[in-house]
Amino acid sequence: MQMIAQAYWMMAENPLDIISFEECLVNAWTGNTKMLLFYVNPPSVIIGRNQNYWREVSPRCRVPVYRRSSGGGAVYHDSGNLNWALIVPRTLHSQEDELSLMAEAISKLGVYARPGDRGGIFVAMGDGEAQGKISGTARRFGTRNVLHHGTLLVSADLQALRASLGGIRLFEDLSIASVPGNPVNLTRFVPSLSVDEVVARLADSLSGMAPKTIDLARFWDEAGPSQGSSFSQRPSFSDPEDALQDFDFCMERRAFDTFRAQFGSPDWILGQSPPFSISVSQGKARAIVRVEQGRIAEIHPLETDDPGSIEYADILQRRFLGVQFDFKVKEILEKEHLWTDMRY
């Protein structure tokens, strides 16, 4: 299989910058080889395009949550989680080959890794039978290119990961659910590994050279054309000699800003969740709350022949129809004093 042409270390302060830049590259990359990116995000949760926010994110989550444009499951990011992304022309893309290539490169770190179900990369645990998940992946198909990206747990805070993922119980849901795994860090097997070392060694294995650094904070040349104009942009490199190489894309600042605004909006992060329902109750009265585009769209009785359930649903419908849904709504709907106050 053809090797990666070049690897890049992406620097950004906000996951929105990375998500938006990846989206731009899917549209703008004109190279005939595979482009490999590495980056680390601050503590955050990133859910898949077709996932339900409230099913995937824990009510205990204390970090920002974003939604990417690719499919796949919910993932936790922090400084111990290395993210990798391949921008691949569609004619060259093979999920199986790319996962095998990545697993082979990881194995050279001293941890035998292999691709598994649903695009994951796994390692054998000490008992020889159980397996730990070190990488979850997702894809986004553009007109010309494919974004194939994933996580790699090096030394992530697994306690924070578990506290951030796993949402509330739903009555009805058509979203793509995350598949529970057994997350494990590479440092469990090779304690001396650091994210920087993993980047350097993976880049060498996959591209044969050290990664070039692109600082997204300085990517848009202030002396260049005004925002919104189309131009061929050369990235800002940490080493001036790196800028001599070719970089095959033409990108609009307006496109980047548009994607960033979209991916940072509640309508995308929350409202993109597929329609779903939760059940609520007060005593023997029970109702179903339907949520669409992040707002309560309908409340109806669970038992249509029960007078108490009918009255309960009617009262809730009149008060909460159109309200933005959040984790506290179920608790509020079931509070006894609320039910009593509304009846009398």
C-alpha positions in Angstrom: 0.0 0.0 0.0 1.2 3.5 -0.8 2.8 5.3 2.1 1.7 8.6 3.5 3.3 11.5 1.6 3.6 13.8 4.6 2.5 14.2 8.2 1.6 17.4 9.9 1.3 18.4 13.6 -1.7 20.7 13.9 -1.7 23.3 16.7 -5.0 24.8 17.8 -6.5 26.2 21.0 -10.1 25.1 20.3 -11.5 21.8 18.9 -13.8 23.9 16.7 -10.7 25.0 14.7 -9.7 21.5 14.1 -13.2 20.2 13.2 -13.6 23.2 10.8 -10.1 22.8 9.2 -10.7 19.1 8.6 -14.0 19.9 6.9 -12.2 22.5 4.7 -9.5 20.0 3.8 -12.1 17.4 2.7 -13.2 19.9 0.1 -9.9 21.6 -0.7 -7.3 18.9 -0.8 -6.1 18.3 -4.4 -3.1 16.1 -3.8 -2.9 12.6 -5.2 -1.5 11.1 -2.0 -2.7 10.7 1.6 -2.3 13.6 4.0 -1.8 12.7 7.7 -2.6 15.1 10.5 -1.9 14.8 14.2 -3.4 17.0 16.9 -4.3 17.2 20.6 -7.4 18.9 21.9 -8.1 20.3 25.4 -10.5 18.3 27.6 -13.7 18.0 25.5 -16.3 15.5 24.2 -16.8 15.1 20.5 -19.9 13.3 19.3 -20.7 11.9 15.9 -22.8 13.6 13.3 -25.8 11.3 13.7 -25.7 10.8 17.5 -28.1 11.9 20.2 -26.4 14.4 22.5 -28.4 13.4 25.6 -27.8 9.7 25.0 -24.0 10.1 24.6 -23.0 12.8 27.0 -23.1 12.2 30.7 -25.1 14.6 33.0 -21.9 14.7 35.0 -19.9 15.9 32.0 -17.9 19.1 32.9 -16.1 19.7 29.6 -17.3 21.4 26.4 -19.1 19.2 23.9 -18.9 19.4 20.1 -20.4 17.6 17.2 -18.2 16.7 14.2 -19.3 16.1 10.6 -18.2 12.5 10.5 -20.1 9.5 11.8 -18.9 7.1 14.5 -19.3 7.3 18.2 -18.7 9.7 21.1 -15.1 10.2 22.2 -13.3 12.0 25.0 -10.3 14.2 24.3 -7.6 15.6 26.6 -3.8 16.2 26.5 -3.2 12.4 26.8 -5.3 11.5 23.8 -3.6 11.8 20.4 -5.9 12.4 17.4 -4.9 11.4 13.9 -6.6 12.2 10.6 -6.1 11.0 7.1 -7.2 13.1 4.1 -7.4 10.5 1.3 -8.5 10.8 -2.3 -11.6 8.6 -2.7 -9.9 6.6 -5.4 -7.2 5.6 -2.9 -9.4 5.1 0.2 -9.6 1.7 1.9 -10.7 1.7 5.5 -9.3 -1.8 6.0 -5.9 -0.9 4.6 -5.7 2.4 6.5 -6.6 0.8 9.8 -4.1 -2.0 9.2 -1.4 0.6 8.3 -2.1 2.5 11.5 -2.2 -0.6 13.7 1.1 -1.8 12.3 2.7 1.6 13.1 1.3 1.5 16.6 2.7 -2.0 17.1 6.2 -0.7 16.4 5.8 1.3 19.7 6.0 -2.0 21.5 2.2 -2.6 21.9 0.8 -5.2 19.5 -2.3 -3.6 18.0 -4.9 -4.9 15.5 -8.0 -3.5 13.8 -11.3 -4.7 15.1 -15.0 -4.3 14.7 -16.6 -1.0 13.7 -13.3 0.7 12.8 -11.6 0.3 16.2 -8.0 -0.6 17.0 -7.5 -3.0 19.9 -4.7 -4.5 22.0 -4.6 -7.8 23.9 -4.9 -7.5 27.7 -2.9 -9.5 30.2 -5.2 -12.5 30.3 -4.7 -13.1 26.6 -8.5 -13.1 26.0 -9.9 -9.7 26.9 -9.0 -6.8 24.6 -8.6 -3.1 25.3 -9.6 -0.3 22.9 -6.9 2.2 22.1 -8.5 3.9 19.1 -12.0 4.6 17.8 -12.4 6.0 14.2 -14.9 7.7 12.0 -15.2 8.7 8.4 -16.6 11.6 6.4 -17.0 11.2 2.6 -16.6 14.3 0.5 -17.0 14.7 -3.3 -13.3 14.1 -4.0 -11.8 13.1 -0.6 -12.4 11.0 2.5 -11.7 12.2 6.0 -10.7 9.1 8.0 -9.8 10.1 11.6 -9.5 8.6 15.0 -8.3 8.8 18.6 -5.3 7.1 20.1 -5.3 6.8 23.9 -1.7 7.4 25.1 -2.1 8.7 28.7 -5.6 10.0 28.8 -7.6 10.5 32.0 -9.8 7.4 31.8 -11.7 8.4 35.0 -12.7 11.7 33.3 -13.5 9.8 30.1 -16.0 7.6 31.9 -17.5 10.5 33.8 -18.0 12.4 30.6 -19.7 9.7 28.4 -23.0 7.9 28.8 -26.2 9.9 28.9 -29.8 9.4 30.1 -32.1 6.5 29.4 -34.4 7.2 26.4 -37.8 5.7 25.7 -37.4 5.8 21.9 -34.4 6.8 19.9 -33.2 6.3 16.3 -29.7 7.8 16.6 -26.5 5.9 16.1 -25.4 4.8 19.5 -21.8 4.5 20.6 -20.6 0.9 21.2 -19.2 0.5 24.7 -15.6 -0.5 24.8 -12.8 -1.2 27.3 -10.6 1.9 26.9 -7.0 1.5 27.7 -3.9 3.7 27.5 -0.7 2.8 25.6 1.2 3.7 28.8 -0.3 0.7 30.5 1.9 -1.4 28.4 4.8 1.0 27.7 4.9 3.5 30.7 7.6 5.7 29.2 5.5 6.7 26.1 4.6 10.3 25.7 2.3 11.9 23.1 5.3 13.7 21.5 7.2 10.5 21.2 4.2 8.7 19.7 3.7 11.5 17.1 7.4 11.4 16.1 7.5 7.6 15.8 4.2 7.2 14.0 5.1 10.0 11.5 8.4 8.3 10.8 6.7 4.9 10.3 4.0 6.2 8.1 5.7 9.0 6.1 9.4 8.4 6.6 10.1 11.9 8.1 9.3 14.1 11.0 5.9 15.9 11.0 5.8 19.5 9.9 4.0 21.9 12.3 1.0 24.0 11.2 -0.1 26.6 13.7 -3.8 27.3 13.0 -3.6 30.5 15.1 -1.3 31.9 12.5 -2.5 30.1 9.5 -4.5 33.0 8.0 -1.9 35.5 6.9 -2.9 38.9 8.3 -1.2 40.5 5.3 -3.1 38.3 2.8 -6.5 39.0 1.1 -9.4 40.1 3.1 -11.7 37.7 4.9 -14.0 35.9 2.5 -11.7 36.1 -0.5 -10.5 32.9 -2.2 -6.8 32.3 -2.3 -4.1 29.7 -2.2 -2.9 29.7 1.4 0.5 28.6 2.6 0.4 27.4 6.2 2.4 28.8 9.0 5.3 26.4 9.8 7.4 26.4 13.0 10.5 25.9 10.8 10.8 28.4 7.9 12.5 25.8 5.7 9.3 23.7 5.9 7.4 26.4 4.0 9.4 25.6 0.8 7.5 22.4 0.3 4.3 22.2 -1.8 0.9 22.2 -0.1 -1.9 21.2 -2.4 -5.1 23.1 -1.5 -6.8 26.4 -2.1 -9.1 27.4 0.8 -11.5 30.3 1.5 -11.3 32.0 4.9 -15.1 32.5 4.6 -15.6 28.7 4.3 -13.6 28.1 7.4 -15.5 30.8 9.4 -18.8 29.4 8.1 -18.0 25.9 9.3 -16.7 27.2 12.6 -19.9 29.1 13.2 -22.0 26.1 12.2 -20.1 23.5 14.3 -20.1 25.9 17.3 -23.9 26.6 17.3 -26.4 24.9 19.6 -28.5 24.2 16.5 -25.7 21.9 15.4 -24.5 20.5 18.7 -27.9 19.9 20.2 -30.5 20.4 17.5 -28.8 17.9 15.1 -29.7 15.1 17.5 -32.3 12.8 15.8 -35.8 12.9 17.2 -36.3 10.9 20.4 -38.6 10.4 23.4 -38.3 10.0 27.1 -40.9 8.7 29.6 -41.8 10.8 32.7 -44.2 10.0 35.5 -45.9 11.4 38.6 -47.4 8.8 40.8 -49.4 6.5 38.5 -49.6 9.1 35.8 -47.2 8.6 32.9 -46.4 10.6 29.8 -44.1 10.5 26.8 -42.1 13.6 25.9 -41.1 13.8 22.2 -38.0 16.0 21.4 -37.2 17.2 17.9 -34.3 19.5 16.9 -33.5 19.9 20.6 -36.9 21.2 21.7 -40.0 19.5 23.2 -42.3 18.9 20.2 -45.1 16.9 21.8 -46.2 15.4 25.1 -48.8 12.7 25.2 -50.1 10.1 27.8 -48.5 6.7 27.8 -51.8 5.1 28.6 -54.4 6.8 26.4 -57.3 5.4 28.5 -56.0 6.6 31.9 -57.6 9.9 33.0 -54.6 10.7 35.3 -52.1 10.2 32.5 -54.2 12.2 30.1 -54.4 15.2 32.5 -50.7 14.9 33.4 -49.7 15.0 29.7 -52.1 17.8 28.9 -50.7 20.0 31.7 -47.1 19.4 30.7 -47.9 20.0 27.0 -49.4 23.4 27.8 -46.4 24.5 29.9 -43.4 22.9 28.2 -44.2 22.7 24.5 -41.3 24.3 22.6 -39.0 24.4 25.5 -35.3 23.7 24.9 -34.5 20.2 26.2 -31.7 19.7 28.6 -30.7 17.1 31.3 -32.8 18.8 34.0 -36.1 18.6 32.0 -36.9 15.1 33.1 -36.3 16.0 36.7 -38.4 19.1 36.4 -41.3 17.3 34.8 -41.4 14.7 37.5 -41.1 17.0 40.5 -44.1 16.4 42.8 -44.6 20.1 43.7 -44.7 21.0 40.0 -47.5 18.5 39.5 -49.4 19.6 42.6 -49.0 23.3 41.8 -50.2 22.9 38.3 -53.3 20.9 39.3 -54.5 23.3 42.1 
